[in-house]
Amino acid sequence: MKRLKQILNNIIISSSYKDSIIEIQRKITLISLISLVGIIILTSLGITAFFQNNITVGIFDLFTGLMLVITQILIRKKNRYNLSGIIIIEDSGR
């Protein structure tokens, strides 16, 4: 159980920011959770749209979910949470 909690904590809060100010941790957690929820919802809606023969909506949803995944990977590598937070919130709001 402790190992699972450590893995989830590493996914939600980047390991380089664990010892930083609590306000920064809250912002990073919010960005990660919004992105994770967006990825899950958009992927499921995209797959559902394909099954309902609505290919345009399916492609758009899956593309937007893919953009969220790419953004999450980039913010982990570059540690640019301000710009990536704006992209994630804007991308999820479409």
Backbone as a chain_set.jsonl record, in Angstrom:
{"seq": "MKRLKQILNNIIISSSYKDSIIEIQRKITLISLISLVGIIILTSLGITAFFQNNITVGIFDLFTGLMLVITQILIRKKNRYNLSGIIIIEDSGR", "coords": {"N": [[0.821, -1.186, 0.0], [1.97, 1.203, 0.748], [3.841, 1.551, -1.252], [2.2, 1.883, -3.524], [0.951, 4.291, -2.856], [3.177, 5.952, -2.937], [3.851, 5.813, -5.659], [1.537, 6.94, -6.871], [1.685, 9.48, -5.722], [4.015, 10.389, -6.903], [3.178, 10.552, -9.54], [1.181, 12.508, -9.436], [2.357, 14.732, -8.077], [5.258, 16.139, -9.118], [8.47, 14.694, -8.663], [10.57, 16.436, -8.229], [9.528, 18.613, -6.938], [8.705, 17.975, -4.384], [9.748, 18.866, -1.952], [9.196, 21.543, -1.861], [7.49, 24.726, -1.413], [4.248, 24.668, 0.074], [2.16, 25.863, -1.32], [3.01, 25.849, -3.98], [3.054, 23.102, -4.374], [0.312, 22.573, -4.21], [-0.656, 23.885, -6.494], [0.626, 22.427, -8.524], [-0.481, 19.91, -8.052], [-3.177, 20.457, -8.617], [-3.049, 21.113, -11.368], [-2.139, 18.649, -12.377], [-4.224, 16.883, -11.624], [-6.463, 17.969, -12.97], [-5.619, 17.572, -15.569], [-5.359, 14.753, -15.628], [-8.021, 13.91, -15.179], [-9.19, 15.05, -17.442], [-7.872, 13.599, -19.48], [-8.809, 10.972, -19.044], [-11.627, 11.276, -19.343], [-11.857, 12.399, -21.944], [-10.689, 10.409, -23.53], [-12.426, 8.233, -23.109], [-14.816, 9.351, -24.097], [-14.068, 9.795, -26.744], [-13.642, 7.188, -27.73], [-16.234, 6.186, -27.411], [-17.579, 7.848, -29.206], [-16.524, 6.946, -31.62], [-17.643, 4.369, -31.716], [-20.259, 5.069, -32.082], [-20.305, 5.911, -34.652], [-19.53, 8.542, -35.098], [-17.193, 9.993, -36.304], [-15.701, 12.369, -36.579], [-15.997, 13.783, -34.136], [-14.937, 11.854, -32.462], [-12.247, 11.694, -33.315], [-11.435, 14.312, -32.699], [-11.788, 14.374, -29.873], [-10.004, 12.329, -29.039], [-7.616, 13.379, -30.028], [-7.402, 15.716, -28.507], [-7.173, 14.575, -25.957], [-4.735, 13.262, -26.346], [-3.089, 15.49, -26.65], [-3.159, 16.466, -24.036], [-1.825, 14.394, -22.709], [0.724, 14.597, -23.891], [1.381, 17.166, -23.021], [1.525, 16.732, -20.254], [3.752, 15.033, -20.159], [5.728, 16.746, -21.139], [5.771, 18.804, -19.183], [6.795, 17.436, -17.057], [9.368, 16.919, -17.896], [10.485, 19.452, -18.517], [9.817, 21.126, -16.398], [8.098, 23.381, -16.462], [5.622, 24.67, -15.234], [3.836, 26.838, -15.174], [3.242, 27.782, -17.845], [2.401, 25.34, -18.948], [0.225, 24.731, -17.343], [-1.643, 26.623, -18.144], [-2.043, 25.789, -20.782], [-3.119, 23.208, -20.363], [-5.519, 23.74, -18.934], [-6.846, 25.319, -20.782], [-7.024, 23.518, -22.9], [-8.579, 21.484, -21.793], [-10.964, 22.796, -21.495], [-12.232, 22.916, -23.925]], "CA": [[0.0, 0.0, 0.0], [2.859, 2.355, 0.818], [4.461, 1.686, -2.581], [1.175, 2.435, -4.402], [0.807, 5.704, -2.492], [4.372, 6.64, -3.418], [3.743, 5.909, -7.123], [0.51, 7.938, -7.171], [2.204, 10.788, -5.33], [4.99, 10.775, -7.915], [2.444, 10.917, -10.745], [0.444, 13.755, -9.22], [3.323, 15.781, -7.767], [6.568, 15.799, -9.673], [9.401, 14.392, -7.582], [11.485, 17.553, -7.983], [8.85, 19.651, -6.167], [8.163, 17.44, -3.13], [10.236, 19.609, -0.791], [8.985, 22.97, -2.058], [6.435, 25.39, -0.662], [2.968, 23.96, -0.02], [1.337, 26.505, -2.349], [3.471, 25.33, -5.267], [2.571, 21.712, -4.453], [-1.127, 22.609, -4.491], [-0.845, 24.244, -7.897], [1.048, 21.289, -9.341], [-1.49, 18.873, -7.865], [-4.374, 20.859, -9.349], [-2.768, 20.954, -12.796], [-2.06, 17.215, -12.689], [-5.54, 16.259, -11.492], [-7.301, 18.43, -14.078], [-5.145, 16.892, -16.768], [-5.69, 13.334, -15.528], [-9.469, 13.771, -15.394], [-9.426, 15.35, -18.851], [-7.395, 12.477, -20.296], [-9.719, 9.834, -18.868], [-12.936, 11.583, -19.918], [-11.767, 12.581, -23.394], [-10.428, 9.118, -24.164], [-13.657, 7.433, -23.1], [-15.775, 9.959, -25.014], [-13.584, 9.569, -28.105], [-13.925, 5.794, -28.09], [-17.691, 6.084, -27.539], [-17.97, 8.512, -30.45], [-16.189, 6.045, -32.726], [-18.634, 3.292, -31.758], [-21.522, 5.639, -32.548], [-20.03, 6.368, -36.018], [-19.301, 9.986, -35.132], [-15.744, 9.93, -36.421], [-15.105, 13.693, -36.373], [-15.948, 14.047, -32.691], [-14.009, 10.881, -31.884], [-10.875, 12.128, -33.6], [-11.181, 15.534, -31.936], [-11.633, 14.02, -28.458], [-8.759, 11.58, -28.843], [-6.516, 14.303, -30.268], [-7.302, 16.59, -27.338], [-6.615, 13.746, -24.889], [-3.319, 13.068, -26.659], [-2.413, 16.757, -26.334], [-3.01, 16.518, -22.578], [-0.758, 13.452, -22.345], [1.994, 15.199, -24.309], [1.647, 18.289, -22.124], [1.975, 16.181, -18.971], [5.127, 14.541, -20.328], [6.628, 17.897, -21.282], [5.973, 19.55, -17.931], [7.665, 16.63, -16.194], [10.749, 17.021, -18.377], [10.965, 20.837, -18.557], [9.44, 21.812, -15.155], [7.487, 24.672, -16.774], [4.247, 24.448, -14.824], [2.964, 27.982, -15.446], [2.786, 27.712, -19.231], [1.693, 24.081, -19.168], [-1.058, 24.827, -16.656], [-2.542, 27.378, -19.014], [-2.369, 24.925, -21.924], [-3.995, 22.125, -19.909], [-6.841, 24.262, -18.601], [-7.456, 25.747, -22.049], [-7.302, 22.318, -23.696], [-9.687, 20.765, -21.157], [-12.183, 23.58, -21.596], [-12.8, 22.911, -25.285]], "C": [[0.871, 1.258, 0.0], [3.514, 2.614, -0.533], [3.48, 2.3, -3.578], [0.974, 3.924, -4.125], [1.991, 6.522, -2.999], [4.328, 6.813, -4.939], [2.712, 6.963, -7.513], [0.971, 9.344, -6.817], [3.219, 11.288, -6.35], [4.31, 11.179, -9.223], [1.79, 12.283, -10.574], [1.379, 14.919, -8.943], [4.67, 15.323, -8.292], [7.571, 15.647, -8.533], [10.344, 15.546, -7.273], [10.848, 18.647, -7.129], [8.303, 19.154, -4.832], [8.581, 18.252, -1.907], [9.998, 21.109, -0.907], [7.811, 23.47, -1.23], [5.092, 24.697, -0.932], [2.077, 24.556, -1.106], [1.731, 26.029, -3.751], [2.996, 23.889, -5.437], [1.083, 21.662, -4.771], [-1.395, 22.928, -5.952], [-0.477, 23.092, -8.816], [0.033, 20.158, -9.243], [-2.755, 19.2, -8.648], [-4.191, 20.685, -10.848], [-2.778, 19.476, -13.178], [-3.427, 16.542, -12.622], [-6.485, 16.686, -12.608], [-6.911, 17.707, -15.36], [-5.524, 15.416, -16.754], [-7.173, 13.076, -15.761], [-9.809, 14.032, -16.858], [-9.008, 14.21, -19.762], [-8.369, 11.308, -20.229], [-11.056, 10.095, -19.563], [-12.859, 11.686, -21.436], [-11.491, 11.273, -24.126], [-11.691, 8.267, -24.208], [-14.707, 8.022, -24.044], [-15.368, 9.762, -26.476], [-13.874, 8.163, -28.583], [-15.428, 5.587, -28.278], [-18.171, 6.716, -28.838], [-17.646, 7.648, -31.661], [-17.21, 4.915, -32.848], [-19.986, 3.781, -32.258], [-21.396, 6.225, -33.95], [-19.963, 7.884, -36.143], [-17.787, 10.201, -35.146], [-15.088, 11.284, -36.14], [-14.957, 14.012, -34.888], [-14.961, 13.098, -32.017], [-12.56, 11.272, -32.099], [-10.518, 13.357, -32.78], [-10.955, 15.227, -30.458], [-10.319, 13.289, -28.2], [-7.532, 12.463, -29.075], [-6.313, 15.232, -29.068], [-6.744, 15.824, -26.138], [-5.134, 13.489, -25.087], [-2.511, 14.332, -26.362], [-2.197, 16.899, -24.82], [-1.905, 15.575, -22.106], [0.606, 14.039, -22.693], [2.367, 16.357, -23.398], [2.128, 17.803, -20.767], [3.406, 15.672, -19.057], [6.104, 15.705, -20.398], [6.83, 18.659, -19.977], [6.813, 18.745, -16.944], [9.128, 16.789, -16.599], [11.308, 18.434, -18.237], [10.708, 21.618, -17.274], [8.905, 23.222, -15.41], [5.99, 24.556, -16.491], [3.329, 25.614, -15.141], [2.391, 27.922, -16.852], [1.967, 26.455, -19.476], [0.334, 24.072, -18.477], [-2.095, 25.563, -17.489], [-2.976, 26.522, -20.2], [-3.342, 23.833, -21.508], [-5.39, 22.628, -19.628], [-7.561, 24.705, -19.869], [-7.856, 24.534, -22.887], [-8.468, 21.54, -23.109], [-11.011, 21.489, -21.319], [-12.828, 23.572, -22.965], [-14.062, 22.131, -25.364]], "O": [[0.553, 2.248, -0.66], [3.719, 3.765, -0.916], [3.868, 3.142, -4.388], [0.842, 4.721, -5.054], [1.821, 7.658, -3.441], [4.73, 7.859, -5.449], [2.972, 7.789, -8.387], [0.675, 10.295, -7.539], [3.276, 12.486, -6.63], [4.808, 12.049, -9.936], [1.846, 13.118, -11.477], [1.209, 15.992, -9.521], [5.154, 14.245, -7.945], [7.522, 16.391, -7.554], [10.868, 15.628, -6.162], [11.557, 19.527, -6.641], [7.506, 19.853, -4.204], [7.838, 18.316, -0.928], [10.55, 21.876, -0.119], [7.219, 22.725, -0.449], [4.845, 24.207, -2.034], [1.317, 23.83, -1.747], [0.867, 25.831, -4.606], [2.58, 23.499, -6.529], [0.641, 20.796, -5.526], [-2.26, 22.316, -6.578], [-1.188, 22.812, -9.781], [-0.28, 19.518, -10.247], [-3.342, 18.318, -9.275], [-5.078, 20.168, -11.527], [-3.364, 19.099, -14.193], [-3.751, 15.717, -13.476], [-7.228, 15.86, -13.139], [-7.769, 17.284, -16.135], [-5.966, 14.886, -17.773], [-7.54, 12.132, -16.461], [-10.622, 13.319, -17.446], [-9.715, 13.888, -20.717], [-8.711, 10.723, -21.257], [-11.559, 9.236, -20.287], [-13.699, 11.124, -22.14], [-12.005, 11.055, -25.223], [-11.992, 7.651, -25.231], [-15.414, 7.275, -24.72], [-16.224, 9.583, -27.343], [-14.306, 7.966, -29.719], [-15.848, 4.89, -29.202], [-19.064, 6.186, -29.498], [-18.41, 7.62, -32.626], [-17.599, 4.545, -33.956], [-20.772, 3.001, -32.795], [-22.28, 6.956, -34.396], [-20.305, 8.44, -37.187], [-17.185, 10.545, -34.129], [-14.024, 11.334, -35.522], [-13.899, 14.461, -34.448], [-14.233, 13.497, -31.108], [-11.743, 11.192, -31.183], [-9.422, 13.438, -32.227], [-10.028, 15.764, -29.852], [-9.606, 13.602, -27.246], [-6.52, 12.31, -28.391], [-5.18, 15.497, -28.666], [-5.933, 16.362, -25.384], [-4.362, 13.493, -24.129], [-1.381, 14.252, -25.879], [-1.16, 17.401, -24.385], [-1.136, 15.916, -21.208], [1.534, 13.986, -21.886], [3.534, 16.518, -23.041], [3.039, 18.392, -20.186], [4.188, 15.862, -18.125], [7.176, 15.664, -19.794], [7.938, 19.113, -19.691], [7.475, 19.324, -16.082], [10.017, 16.794, -15.749], [12.474, 18.605, -17.879], [11.315, 22.669, -17.069], [9.219, 24.15, -14.665], [5.191, 24.366, -17.407], [2.136, 25.401, -15.361], [1.176, 28.005, -17.028], [0.938, 26.511, -20.15], [-0.611, 23.464, -18.982], [-3.264, 25.182, -17.535], [-4.148, 26.531, -20.578], [-4.299, 23.558, -22.231], [-6.363, 21.999, -20.046], [-8.765, 24.485, -20.006], [-8.916, 24.533, -23.512], [-9.272, 20.986, -23.858], [-12.069, 20.862, -21.283], [-13.887, 24.174, -23.143], [-14.659, 22.031, -26.435]]}, "num_chains": 1, "name": "protein.A"}
